[in-house]
Amino acid sequence: MIPEDDVAQEILRSIRQLVRRIAIHSKSLLRDVGLTVPQMVCLRAIVALDGGGGVTVVDVSERVQLSPATVSRIVDRLAASGLVIRERSTTDRRKVGITLTPAGVDRVSTLPTPLQETFLRGLEALPREERQRLLDSLRHIVSLMSAGELDAAPILTPGSRVKQ
């Protein structure tokens, strides 16, 4: 059992360990795969959403819970890398579809599992009551840190903004 005087310090240390783990994972992905976490998540979303009818920036943004403007910038970078193409609809000129290029298909098939997917699988293995206790505790920490008003997508990436 941790002495009462050390509990707060251990909580801070645990938060810092989480932040560092996310940063280390993100840096290794960029180094090893050449993509940021949000780019990887958007590529996976395009694959998951593509039912042959075309995927839009709005579709992807809803799936990954990032703003359409942020997803648009991510898609711009993916297009510049030759992983996706944007195509204007022939039936509705206002609609622009996103599709993977052959290089994008190859890249998606070799992507590692994102940290948040591994984390979510671990959480899902816990009993519901334990997950609820964790959520309640984290929400309390968010409140104590006055962070409740901050918008945050469920993507584990370092920094104050999502890197495109």
Secondary structure, DSSP 8 states (H G I E B T S, - for coil): ---HHHHHHHHHHHHHHHHHHHHHHHHHHHHHHS--HHHHHHHHHHHHH-SSS-B-HHHHHHHHT--HHHHHHHHHHHHHTTSEEEEE-SS-TT-EEEEE-HHHHHHHHT----HHHHHHHHHHTS-HHHHHHHHHHHHHHHHHTT-TTS---S----SSS---
